[in-house]
């Protein structure tokens, strides 16, 4: 019976929800990573490369503290015309992000990394393309008022799994990739490493 400890190096509510719903037992802990410093160091890298570097850094930050455990790091970046969007700092920034994305297509890159004993033993990244509709400023104002601080929890300032679905006309990519945790390849990796039954 699988008994290896799995630590999720993330406090993301949606990632915890996805793992729990899939029947994965895990412990969630906040990673000790200075994302701002790492992003500065990675300047010039693609948004996809940045997502993978952040996922690896998060996994390694806890793996050094718990070398016997399998640690999962995850990160997601939003790529719009070559520019990386971070989580908005405040509601004004969230509205600006949504206005820049309105009527256009952007790409979400979701990256995962598993670490054990202070080294990365598996990595994976997946991408999805999303096209926003040309919504009105009135719709945006009402949407932002209803969502409030919830807009600050995701890159781009939307939650596709909730009312944010109304912002889009087309989505191409696996749903859990869009939510920041490409689940099927992760489950396969966990089975190979004895965390889940085969």
URWOQUI-V787009 format. One line per field, one symbol per residue. psi: psi as a letter, one per 30 degrees, with the letter a starting at -180 (. if undefined). A space follows every 50 residues. Layout:
psi: ???
This chain:
psi: kkgkkkkjikgkeeeeeeeeeggkklkkkklikjeeeeeeegkflleeee eeeeeeeeeeefefeifflkkjkklklkjjhfkkklkkeleeeeeeeeee fkglklkkjkkkkkkkgglkfklklllkkkkklilleeeeeeeeeeebff ffflkfhljffbffffflfkkjlkefeefgijeeeeeeeeefggelk.
